[in-house]
Amino acid sequence: MKSTLLTRCIVFLDNLTIALISEDYGAEIPFIRTLELAGDNSKTIDVLIHSIKILIVL
């Protein structure tokens, strides 16, 4: 958050407690990941594609 190079910190996660802590430190939490994207076998590319689609709408 103290970076002079980055202007935003966007966090995508599936844990509400961690989301609230992240927000307390200034991160943006546009959504909580769905159960199908939060599993151990979830592919990073699927999470990224879903996240980009959400951000385009916002």
C-alpha positions in Angstrom: 0.0 0.0 0.0 3.0 2.3 0.4 4.2 1.7 -3.2 4.8 4.7 -5.3 4.4 2.6 -8.4 1.0 1.1 -7.8 -2.2 3.0 -7.3 -4.6 0.2 -6.4 -4.5 -3.1 -4.6 -7.3 -5.5 -5.7 -7.7 -8.7 -3.8 -9.7 -11.7 -5.0 -10.3 -14.3 -2.3 -12.8 -16.7 -0.9 -12.5 -15.9 2.8 -14.7 -13.1 4.3 -12.5 -12.7 7.3 -9.4 -12.1 5.2 -11.4 -9.9 2.9 -12.3 -7.6 5.9 -8.8 -7.5 7.1 -7.6 -6.7 3.6 -10.1 -3.8 3.3 -8.9 -2.5 6.7 -5.4 -2.1 5.1 -6.8 -0.4 2.0 -7.3 -3.2 -0.5 -10.3 -3.3 -2.8 -12.4 -6.4 -2.6 -14.8 -6.3 -5.6 -16.3 -9.7 -4.9 -15.7 -13.0 -2.9 -14.8 -15.9 -5.2 -17.5 -18.5 -5.8 -17.2 -22.0 -4.4 -16.3 -23.4 -7.8 -13.4 -21.0 -8.1 -12.2 -21.4 -4.5 -11.3 -25.0 -4.5 -7.9 -26.6 -4.3 -8.2 -27.7 -7.9 -9.4 -24.4 -9.3 -7.3 -23.2 -12.2 -5.6 -19.8 -11.9 -6.7 -18.9 -15.4 -10.3 -19.5 -14.6 -10.1 -17.2 -11.6 -8.4 -14.5 -13.7 -10.9 -14.7 -16.5 -13.8 -14.5 -14.0 -12.2 -11.6 -12.2 -11.6 -9.6 -15.4 -15.2 -10.1 -16.4 -16.4 -8.8 -13.0 -14.1 -5.8 -13.2 -15.2 -4.8 -16.7 -18.8 -4.6 -15.4 -17.8 -2.5 -12.4 
